[in-house]
Amino acid sequence: MFQSIGRKGTFSTKYDDAIKKFGTSDLLPLWVADMDLASPQCVQDTLKKRAAHPIYGYTVYPDAYYVAIQTWMKTRFNWDIKKEWIVPCYGVVPSLNFAITAYSEEGDAVIIQTPLYPPFKSSIQHKNRKVLDNTLVYKEGQYRIDFDDFEAKARNAKLFLLCSPHNPTSRVWDKKELEQMIEICLKHDVVIISDEIHADLVYQKIYFSLGSFEKIMDKCIILNAPSKTFNIAGLNTSFAIIPEIGLRKSFIVEQNKSGITNGNPFGIEALISAYMDGAVWLDTLKEYLVSNIRDVETFLKKHHIPIYVVPTEATFLMWLDCKELHLSHEELLEFFFYRAKLGLNDGKSFSNAGEGFMRLNIGTSKEVLEKALAQLLKAYKEIA
Ligand SMILES: Cc1ncc(COP(=O)(O)O)c(C=O)c1O
């Protein structure tokens, strides 16, 4: 069902921009967070049908769009949401930017938890806000939150940008951890922006959307999209869920000021189709991704490659602790990019706390993954 699909020449960032990123195209690109796997058949069919109509003009968000989001939230996360809470959006990153300007002033402080997907930090900096880094604690191969530090930072913060599940560590925050963060933010009057773009790809654990906690409903906004889940990130179609009317209005004001308000006819069609008919495909995809994760873990162990895999609780992104390779930062990049010929994300690009780690995208076919692992083994043997 999931096969290798050539993407070169389709203007794909992962393949066609690899030369810009790595200075060479002679590598397997396993970086940017989309998959090499085809979107579900229902989405493909819907898009083909829409494309067959030869007019691609301005588009409204139909009722079916809202119903699809409500249905998905209810069936996947047992969360009842009202239609009026939903704000159609372009990408999640633009929405992070709107939220920052909507709920804080220049000079205000915003909490994040690094290592972290870089646009969180840069969005705060671009808006002239102060970054408060509640760096995650990495101990015994697991990431945890330092709650004392979190509370100390919350005392001075206006906003908290939560990444849930977390990219790049793939942590799925437990109910207890979420409750603790909620308590602290309520106590110190901190609004939480929860980026839940990876929520559909959670393995084993039960996932709780932050918005489903009654207590925080009036002090949070949820950002989500079908983009990672159904491999349709290029369609730039996402949404915010904002239960509280004041927060919702301020968000929409910022969105209007940016001028980024029009929907994409293909994105809307794809969202409806994916959320209404894509559940079975998604469950199969998750099994496939879990088996890819296991393949990587088994291979590393079998060949005694001293790379530790931080438990992959969610996402198609594996966070590899490479410190036991005993390479400097530059040597590690040289090892992966030019010796193993593998284009992974440099852990340090997620903050200094990510130094010594690499992020591997396993949202690809078994064939590509096997090739990648063979290249890794060959390179390791050369330096061992
Ligand atoms: C946590 C997180 N948020 C947002 C995005 C990007 O979202 P968008 O393309 O909708 O701006 C990514 C992409 O990797 C991500 O990992």
The ligand as an SDF file (V2000), in Angstrom:
LIG
                    3D

 16 16  0  0  0  0  0  0  0  0999 V2000
    5.0580   21.5770   15.2370 C   0  0  0  0  0  0  0  0  0  0  0  0
    4.8710   22.1180   13.8520 C   0  0  0  0  0  0  0  0  0  0  0  0
    4.0890   23.1900   13.6600 N   0  0  0  0  0  0  0  0  0  0  0  0
    3.8860   23.7060   12.4300 C   0  0  0  0  0  0  0  0  0  0  0  0
    4.4880   23.1560   11.3270 C   0  0  0  0  0  0  0  0  0  0  0  0
    4.2690   23.7640    9.9730 C   0  0  0  0  0  0  0  0  0  0  0  0
    2.9370   24.0400    9.7870 O   0  0  0  0  0  0  0  0  0  0  0  0
    2.4340   24.8390    8.4970 P   0  0  0  0  0  0  0  0  0  0  0  0
    3.0810   24.2340    7.3070 O   0  0  0  0  0  0  0  0  0  0  0  0
    0.9560   24.6340    8.5250 O   0  0  0  0  0  0  0  0  0  0  0  0
    2.8150   26.2690    8.7070 O   0  0  0  0  0  0  0  0  0  0  0  0
    5.3320   22.0520   11.4810 C   0  0  0  0  0  0  0  0  0  0  0  0
    6.0270   21.4660   10.3250 C   0  0  0  0  0  0  0  0  0  0  0  0
    6.9250   20.7000   10.4360 O   0  0  0  0  0  0  0  0  0  0  0  0
    5.5180   21.5160   12.7780 C   0  0  0  0  0  0  0  0  0  0  0  0
    6.2830   20.4600   12.9870 O   0  0  0  0  0  0  0  0  0  0  0  0
  1  2  1  0
  2  3  1  0
  2 15  2  0
  3  4  2  0
  4  5  1  0
  5  6  1  0
  5 12  2  0
  6  7  1  0
  7  8  1  0
  8  9  2  0
  8 10  1  0
  8 11  1  0
 12 13  1  0
 12 15  1  0
 13 14  2  0
 15 16  1  0
M  END
$$$$
